[in-house]
Structures are given as C-alpha cells and as structure tokens.
Amino acid sequence: MSPDSSDGQKPALNNEANNKAFEQNNYLHPLDSGNKRPRISLIASAATTCSIILCYGTLMLINLLGKMGFEITVNETLWAGAITIASFFALLGLFVNLYRHKHVLPVVMGSLGCALINFVMHYNYNLMIELTGFACLCLAAVFDWRALKNN
C-alpha cells in the first residue's frame, strides 16, 4: 500500500468524524442525550440562588473581612440593584417554564417573592419581609423544578 493511497484513510476519517459528532452530542447534553431542548429551565433556580448569594453572601464576606481587620464599603444602591436584577431573572425563568408545564403556582409565588424582595431593597427594609420574599422565591423555584420534572 503506497502512502498516496487513500483506501486506508477512509475508515479512519469516517471513525474520526463519528467520534467527533458523538463527543459534541455528549458535550451539549451530558445528562440526557435524547433531549434536544436547551437547559434553559435552570434559569429560575440559578437566578434565585444567585440573588440569595448576592444578598447574604456579600453580608458574610463583609463581616468576615471586618473581623480580619479589613474595612470594605459597598455601594448599597448597586448591591440592591444586583439583587433586584437577579430576582427579576428568576421571575423571567419561571415565566419561560410556565409555557412548558402550564402550572401557575410557581409564577404566582415567584411574583410575590420578587415583589417582596424589591419592596425591601428599594423602599422599606424589614428582615422578616426580606426572608419571606426569599422563601417565596425559593419555593417557587422548587415547585417549578418539580413541575418540569413531572411534565
């Protein structure tokens, strides 16, 4: 067989193309290769987690740095704005998933939680209202996830 002969290369190229297509398919959908829909259903839970981390994680970080002797100041308007944006993304994710599972309860609870969080962040701070808002947003994300899972 000469080096110019391409007879031996066809199966190798074909196998390489098949392997590349298989790797891309598994990379795009590692959990469920039969499902071709994008994993947009995780927006609500990811944004809810992000809003909680932005709120209480920042508080813990400031407290920890303060105990270590560092003084840090955070622009409270930007901080509240970031929490607000994250809660709106959670609500957006709930509305997107409403189209898939047709259950209204997660959207209603998420709307209530988002409204309470935004009221607390921009108008009148109250810890109990804030905790209630985050609890409603978390429950909405859990109910949304369960509705998608059962659908």
N, C-alpha and C positions, 0 to 999 in steps of 0.2 A: 504494500500500500504506500503510495507516494504522499509526501506532505501536501501536495496540491489537491489531493483527492478529498472531496467534501463528504464522501459517503459516511465516514466515521463521525463526522461532526454533527450531522443532523439529529441523531438521537440525543446527543449531549446538549445541543442548543434547545431542543424541544423539552428535555427534562429540566433545564435551567429556567426556561420560561414558565413551565408548570410550577416549579418550586417558588419562583418569584411571585406568581399570582397567588399561590397558597399562602405565602408569608404575608402578602399585603392584605389578603382577606382576613387572616387571623390577627393581624395588627389592628385593622379597623374595627373588628368585632371579636375581641378576645373572649368575651363571656358567652355570647350567643351568636354563632356563625350563621344560623338560619335567619336571623332578624336583620333586615337591611335598613331599618329605620335608624336615624341618628339618636344618640343617647341624650337628647335634649330634655328628657323627663327628669333629669337630675338637677335642673336649674333651681327649682324651688328649695330642695334640701340644701344644696350648696350655698345658695344665697342666704338662707336662714342661718346656717352655720357661720357664714362669713359675717353677718350682722351681729351675731352674739359674740364672736371673737373680736370684732371691731369695738364693741362696747366694753365688755368685761375683760377681754384680753389686754386692751390698752390700759384699763384701770390697774390691772395686776402688774403690768410692766412698769407703769409709773410708780406704783407702790414699791415694787422690788428695787428699782433703780434708786428711789428715795432712801430706802433702808441701806443701800450700799454706799450712799453719800453723794450720789449724782442728783443734780436738780434739773428737771426737764419740764418745759412748758409746752402744752399742746394747744393749738388754736381750737377752741371749743366749737366754733362755728363750722370749721372744716370737719371736725370729728363727728358732730351731729349730722352734717350733710352726708358723710360717708355711710353712716348707719342708716340714714333715710334712703339713700340710693340702693343699698343692699336689701333693705326691706321691700322696696319697690320691685327689684329684680325677683325677689321671692314671690311676690304677688303676680308678676308677669309670668313666671314659671307655672304658677297654679292655674292661671287663665289658659296657658298653652295646653296644659294637661287636661283641662276641663273638656276640650274638644275631643280628647281621646277616650276618657272614661265616663263622661256625662254625669258625674256626681257633683252636686253644688256645694255640699258641706265644706270641703277644703277651701273653696274660694271664699265662702262667707266667713269662715274662721280666720283665714288669711287676711281678708279685708279688715276685719275687726282688729286683728293683731297689728297690722300695718298702720291703721288709723291711730291706735293707742300709742304705738311707738313714736309716730310722728308728732302726735299731740305732746307727748312728754319731752321730746327732743327740742321742739321749737316754741312751745307756749308755756307750759307749767310743769316743772319737774316734780314727779311723785314716784317713789321707788315701787310702791305696790302696783301702780298703773303700768309702769315700765315692765315689771316682772309678769304681769298679766298679759301684756302685749306680746312679749317674747314667748310666753307659754302658748298663747293662741297661735302664733306663727309656727311654733314647733309642732303643735298638734295638727295644724293644717298640713304641714309637710308630711307628717306620718300618715294621716288619713289619705292624702294624695298618693303617696307611695303604695299604700295598701290597695287603693282603688285601681291603680295602674297594674299592680301585681295580679289582682283578681280578674282584670279585664282580659 
